Amino acid sequence: MLTGIVGCDGRPAVPWLSARSSAEPALRVATPWEARDRAELERHLKAEGTGLESLRIAWVELPPGTPFDRARAREPAIDVFLGGPIAEYARLAAAGSLAPPGGEGQPHFRIVRRSAIRPWPEEPGRDPSARPLLDDPRADPVTLAWARGTLERGPWVEGYAALIASYGSAARPAGWLAGSARATVEHAGSRSLWTPALVGQETGAGEPILYEEAGGIAAGSTHPAAGAFLDFLAARQTPGDRTRTTSPDPVRDELLADLLGSTLVDAQDELTAAWRAVEAGRPSDDQARARLVEPPPWPPAFVNKLQERGGDRALAMVQDLASRVSPEPEARLWLVQSWLRPSRPIDGSLLAELSAAADGRLARQTAFRDWLRGEWTAWARQRYRRVARLVAGQAPQPG
């Protein structure tokens, strides 16, 4: 936190003590922030006492959800990455795409904005039966943060059940582009729809899910104002002391996005049919509803089927499967040992174990991730179809 120099609004100002030349190049900032957010930032920069009144910014506009490394490939001269989830910056730092921190123990990036994620629009008198319009958490970082916050607010199984309800009752299939759900709700202008979106931090009642965004200096940047620019933004942030969705583990985030995308989006047709069947069924159909909202098991269902055969042959088939999805010996050993433990539903702790297995190498293997996504999708589709058949079989026959 900056100290010693205070701006006109009482916040710490950037210690920019030397006059800058008018020939100084513009600071090239790549960001997914909207035009109104960029304009507001520039107004604050030009406020008296910031020390950055004459800084010129060349904005590199990015569609929401665009990886910064892709933007850097198109625009090599980028000085600063601004906005987006912390996990994205952890990936950039691991890949050497961020400038090293100024001192030992300091992070490669700074928190530059905290926003609340709430059902939007928050209109008085909105239809209480309004249906959600959602995006794919694999494509939209705000949707992923909202889903993670929903899961972490209480018992994981309850959060997962809430996500099942949201995607099962959605007004239409999940959007595959970041921000498409909000754009559709804005266009529709209907109180019968809502979507998770970034709103003012103090808007609405109850504890919000907070979305923390970061910023970092691109590796190789030599612009003298890059660090001061990020220090200014970081100094304006208040401590995040309410419900957060911060996850500095990019691999765990990717696994969570894969899980939710596989079970809630790729299987959404079957989920919607099962949800409608349960909602239209008898109130006493507790068994069907309980089965509908269960998370997938670990080990995956196919592995459990192999092990049900018992004996050496079953163990050999399990080991053969592990060698095909994970050719690295250490990762394969971890996988087999994990599969031999008692079955349990997937939750946050299991995803953390997967992301850390074999020093993180298992979850980064393409073959393993492809297989796991396929297993989750196949399990979900089969589960939702069975629930729909269960409700239909229990329904009273006409006449």
C-alpha positions in Angstrom: 0.0 0.0 0.0 1.4 3.4 -0.9 1.9 5.9 1.9 3.2 9.4 2.4 1.4 11.2 -0.5 -2.3 11.7 -0.5 -4.6 12.7 -3.4 -7.5 15.1 -3.3 -9.9 12.4 -2.4 -8.0 11.4 0.7 -6.6 8.2 -0.9 -2.9 7.5 -1.1 -1.5 8.9 -4.4 1.2 7.5 -6.6 4.7 8.8 -5.7 5.4 10.1 -9.2 7.8 12.9 -8.4 9.5 13.7 -11.7 7.9 15.5 -14.6 7.4 13.4 -17.6 8.2 14.3 -21.1 5.4 15.0 -23.6 7.3 12.6 -25.9 6.8 9.7 -23.5 5.0 6.9 -25.3 1.5 5.9 -24.4 1.0 3.1 -21.9 -0.5 0.2 -23.8 -3.1 -1.5 -21.6 -4.9 -4.7 -22.7 -8.2 -5.1 -20.9 -11.7 -6.6 -21.2 -13.1 -3.7 -19.2 -16.0 -1.8 -20.9 -15.6 1.7 -22.4 -17.5 3.3 -19.4 -15.1 1.7 -16.9 -12.0 2.8 -18.9 -13.4 6.3 -19.1 -14.0 6.5 -15.4 -10.5 5.2 -14.7 -9.0 8.0 -16.9 -11.1 10.6 -15.1 -9.6 9.4 -11.8 -6.1 9.4 -13.2 -6.5 13.1 -14.2 -7.7 14.1 -10.8 -5.5 16.6 -9.0 -2.9 15.0 -6.8 -2.7 11.5 -8.5 0.7 12.2 -10.1 -0.5 10.6 -13.3 -2.5 13.5 -14.8 -0.5 13.5 -18.0 -0.3 9.8 -18.6 -1.6 8.8 -22.0 -3.2 5.3 -22.3 -3.6 3.3 -25.5 -6.3 0.8 -24.8 -6.1 -2.7 -26.4 -9.7 -3.8 -26.1 -10.3 -7.5 -25.6 -13.6 -9.5 -25.7 -14.5 -10.8 -22.2 -12.8 -14.1 -21.5 -10.0 -13.6 -24.0 -6.7 -15.1 -22.6 -4.1 -12.4 -22.3 -1.4 -14.6 -23.8 -3.5 -14.6 -27.0 -3.7 -10.8 -27.0 0.1 -10.6 -26.4 0.6 -12.8 -29.5 -1.3 -10.2 -31.6 0.0 -7.1 -29.8 3.6 -7.7 -28.7 4.0 -4.1 -27.4 1.5 -4.5 -24.5 2.8 -2.9 -21.2 0.0 -3.8 -18.8 -2.7 -6.5 -18.5 -5.7 -5.1 -16.6 -8.8 -6.9 -15.3 -9.9 -10.5 -15.3 -9.6 -13.3 -12.7 -6.6 -13.8 -10.4 -6.2 -17.4 -11.8 -5.4 -15.9 -15.2 -2.5 -14.0 -13.7 -1.3 -17.0 -11.9 -1.1 -18.7 -15.3 0.7 -15.7 -16.8 3.2 -15.7 -14.0 3.9 -19.4 -14.3 4.5 -19.0 -18.0 6.9 -16.1 -17.5 4.6 -13.6 -19.2 4.6 -11.1 -16.2 7.4 -8.9 -15.1 9.1 -10.1 -11.9 7.9 -8.5 -8.7 9.7 -5.6 -7.3 10.9 -7.4 -4.2 11.1 -10.7 -2.5 7.8 -12.1 -1.4 5.8 -9.6 -3.4 3.2 -10.9 -5.9 3.6 -10.7 -9.7 0.2 -8.9 -9.9 -2.0 -6.5 -7.9 -5.7 -6.6 -7.0 -7.2 -3.7 -9.1 -10.9 -4.1 -8.7 -13.4 -5.8 -6.4 -17.0 -6.1 -7.6 -20.1 -7.9 -6.4 -21.7 -10.6 -8.4 -25.5 -10.7 -8.1 -28.5 -11.7 -10.0 -29.1 -8.9 -12.5 -31.1 -6.9 -13.1 -32.0 -6.1 -9.5 -35.3 -4.5 -10.2 -38.0 -3.9 -7.6 -41.1 -5.9 -8.3 -39.3 -8.3 -10.6 -41.3 -11.4 -11.3 -40.3 -13.9 -8.5 -40.6 -16.7 -11.0 -38.0 -15.1 -13.3 -35.8 -17.7 -15.0 -32.0 -17.6 -15.2 -30.1 -17.0 -18.4 -26.5 -18.3 -18.0 -23.2 -18.6 -19.8 -20.8 -21.5 -20.0 -18.4 -21.3 -17.0 -15.6 -22.6 -19.2 -15.9 -19.4 -21.3 -17.1 -16.7 -19.0 -15.0 -15.9 -15.9 -17.8 -14.1 -14.1 -20.1 -17.1 -14.4 -17.3 -19.3 -13.1 -16.7 -17.0 -10.2 -20.4 -16.9 -9.4 -20.6 -20.7 -9.5 -17.5 -21.1 -7.3 -18.9 -18.6 -4.8 -22.2 -20.5 -4.8 -20.4 -23.7 -4.0 -18.2 -22.2 -1.3 -21.0 -20.4 0.6 -22.0 -23.5 2.5 -21.8 -27.3 2.1 -20.6 -28.1 -1.3 -23.5 -30.5 -2.1 -26.0 -27.7 -1.4 -24.2 -25.3 -3.7 -24.1 -27.9 -6.4 -27.8 -28.6 -6.0 -28.4 -24.8 -6.4 -26.4 -24.8 -9.7 -28.4 -27.8 -10.9 -31.6 -25.9 -10.2 -30.3 -22.8 -12.0 -29.1 -24.6 -15.2 -32.0 -27.0 -15.2 -34.6 -24.2 -15.1 -32.7 -21.8 -17.4 -34.7 -20.0 -20.1 -32.5 -21.3 -22.8 -29.2 -23.3 -23.3 -26.1 -21.7 -21.8 -24.3 -19.1 -23.9 -21.0 -20.2 -25.2 -19.4 -16.7 -25.3 -18.4 -14.6 -22.3 -21.0 -12.0 -21.6 -23.6 -13.3 -24.0 -26.2 -13.9 -21.2 -26.0 -10.3 -20.0 -26.2 -9.0 -23.5 -29.3 -11.1 -24.1 -31.0 -9.9 -20.9 -30.2 -6.3 -21.7 -31.7 -6.7 -25.2 -34.8 -8.5 -23.9 -35.4 -5.9 -21.2 -37.6 -8.4 -19.4 -38.2 -8.8 -15.7 -38.8 -12.5 -16.3 -35.0 -13.1 -16.8 -31.9 -12.7 -14.6 -28.2 -13.5 -15.0 -25.2 -13.3 -12.7 -23.4 -10.1 -13.4 -21.0 -7.6 -11.9 -22.8 -4.8 -10.1 -21.9 -2.2 -7.5 -20.3 -3.7 -4.5 -22.9 -2.2 -2.1 -25.9 -2.9 -4.3 -28.7 -5.1 -3.0 -29.2 -6.9 0.3 -27.3 -9.8 1.8 -23.7 -10.9 1.5 -22.5 -10.6 -2.1 -20.2 -12.9 -3.9 -17.1 -10.8 -4.6 -15.2 -11.0 -7.9 -11.6 -9.8 -7.5 -9.7 -8.7 -10.7 -6.0 -8.3 -11.0 -3.5 -6.4 -13.1 0.1 -7.0 -14.0 3.0 -5.7 -16.0 3.8 -7.6 -19.1 7.2 -9.2 -19.2 9.6 -7.1 -21.3 7.7 -3.8 -20.8 10.0 -0.8 -20.2 7.3 1.9 -19.8 8.3 4.0 -16.8 4.7 4.5 -15.6 3.5 0.9 -15.7 4.2 0.2 -12.0 2.8 3.5 -10.9 -0.4 2.9 -12.9 -1.0 -0.4 -11.1 0.0 1.0 -7.7 -2.6 3.7 -8.2 -5.4 1.2 -8.9 -4.3 -1.1 -6.1 -4.2 1.8 -3.6 -7.9 2.6 -4.3 -9.1 -0.9 -3.3 -10.6 -1.6 0.1 -9.6 -4.9 1.9 -11.8 -7.7 0.7 -13.4 -8.7 4.0 -16.7 -10.2 2.6 -17.5 -13.4 0.6 -14.8 -13.9 -1.9 -14.4 -16.1 -5.0 -10.6 -15.6 -5.2 -8.8 -18.7 -6.4 -5.0 -18.4 -7.0 -4.9 -22.0 -8.3 -5.5 -21.9 -12.1 -5.5 -25.7 -12.4 -8.2 -26.1 -9.8 -10.3 -23.4 -11.5 -9.9 -25.3 -14.8 -11.0 -28.5 -13.3 -14.0 -26.8 -11.7 -14.9 -25.2 -15.0 -14.6 -28.6 -16.7 -16.8 -30.3 -14.1 -19.6 -27.7 -14.4 -19.3 -27.4 -18.1 -19.6 -31.2 -18.6 -22.5 -31.8 -16.2 -24.5 -28.5 -16.5 -23.8 -27.4 -20.1 -22.8 -30.3 -22.3 -25.6 -32.4 -20.7 -28.1 -29.4 -20.4 -30.7 -30.9 -22.7 -31.0 -34.0 -20.5 -30.8 -31.9 -17.3 -33.6 -29.6 -18.5 -35.8 -32.6 -19.3 -35.1 -34.2 -15.9 -35.7 -30.9 -14.0 -39.0 -30.3 -15.7 -40.1 -33.9 -14.9 -39.2 -33.5 -11.3 -40.9 -30.1 -11.0 -44.0 -31.5 -12.6 -44.0 -34.7 -10.5 -45.5 -35.4 -7.2 -44.1 -33.4 -4.2 -43.2 -36.7 -2.6 -40.7 -37.6 -5.3 -37.8 -36.9 -2.9 -35.7 -39.8 -4.3 -35.8 -38.5 -7.8 -34.9 -35.0 -6.7 -32.0 -36.2 -4.5 -30.6 -38.3 -7.4 -30.9 -35.3 -9.7 -28.7 -33.0 -7.7 -25.9 -35.4 -6.8 -22.4 -34.5 -7.9 -20.5 -37.1 -10.0 -18.6 -39.8 -8.0 -14.9 -40.3 -7.6 -13.6 -42.7 -8.9 -15.6 -42.0 -12.1 -18.5 -44.4 -12.7 -16.7 -46.4 -15.4 -13.7 -47.1 -13.1 -16.2 -48.3 -10.4 -17.7 -50.7 -12.9 -14.3 -52.2 -13.8 -13.6 -52.7 -10.1 -16.9 -54.4 -9.4 -15.6 -57.4 -11.3 -13.0 -58.0 -8.6 -9.8 -60.0 -8.7 -6.6 -59.5 -10.5 -8.2 -59.0 -13.9 -10.2 -56.0 -12.6 -7.0 -54.5 -11.2 -5.2 -55.1 -14.5 -7.9 -53.3 -16.4 -7.8 -50.4 -14.0 -4.1 -50.1 -14.4 -4.4 -50.3 -18.2 -6.9 -47.5 -18.2 -4.7 -45.4 -16.0 -1.7 -45.9 -18.4 -3.9 -44.7 -21.3 -5.1 -41.5 -19.7 -1.9 -40.7 -17.9 1.4 -42.0 -19.4 3.6 -40.4 -16.7 4.5 -43.0 -14.1 4.2 -40.8 -11.0 0.8 -39.4 -12.1 -0.4 -42.8 -13.1 0.5 -44.3 -9.7 -1.4 -41.5 -7.9 -4.4 -42.1 -10.1 -4.5 -45.8 -9.5 -4.1 -45.4 -5.7 -6.9 -42.7 -5.7 -9.2 -45.0 -7.7 -8.7 -47.9 -5.2 -10.0 -45.8 -2.3 -13.7 -45.8 -1.3 -16.0 -43.9 -3.6 -17.1 -40.4 -2.7 -18.9 -37.5 -4.4 -16.7 -34.9 -6.0 -16.3 -31.7 -4.0 -13.9 -28.8 -3.6 -11.4 -30.8 -1.6 -11.3 -33.6 -4.3 -10.7 -31.0 -7.0 -7.8 -29.6 -4.9 -6.3 -33.0 -4.6 -6.6 -33.5 -8.4 -5.0 -30.2 -9.2 -2.0 -31.0 -6.9 -1.5 -34.6 -7.9 2.1 -35.4 -9.1 3.0 -31.7 -8.5 0.2 -30.6 -10.7 1.3 -32.6 -13.7 -1.7 -35.0 -13.8 -4.3 -32.3 -14.2 -2.3 -30.6 -17.0 -2.2 -33.8 -19.1 -4.4 -33.4 -22.2 -5.3 -37.1 -22.4 -6.4 -37.2 -18.7 -8.5 -34.0 -19.0 -10.2 -35.1 -22.2 -11.1 -38.5 -20.7 -12.3 -36.9 -17.5 -14.6 -34.4 -19.3 -16.0 -37.3 -21.4 -16.6 -39.4 -18.2 -18.4 -36.5 -16.4 -20.6 -35.7 -19.4 -21.6 -39.4 -20.0 -22.3 -39.9 -16.3 -24.5 -36.7 -16.2 -26.5 -37.6 -19.3 -27.2 -41.1 -18.0 -28.1 -39.9 -14.6 -30.5 -37.2 -15.8 -32.2 -39.7 -18.2 -32.6 -42.2 -15.3 -34.2 -39.5 -13.1 -36.7 -38.6 -15.9 -37.6 -42.2 -16.3 -37.9 -42.7 -12.5 -40.4 -39.8 -12.3 -42.3 -41.1 -15.3 -42.5 -44.6 -13.8 -43.8 -43.2 -10.5 -46.4 -40.9 -12.1 -50.0 -42.1 -11.7 -51.4 -43.6 -15.0 -54.4 -41.8 -16.6 -57.9 -43.3 -16.3 
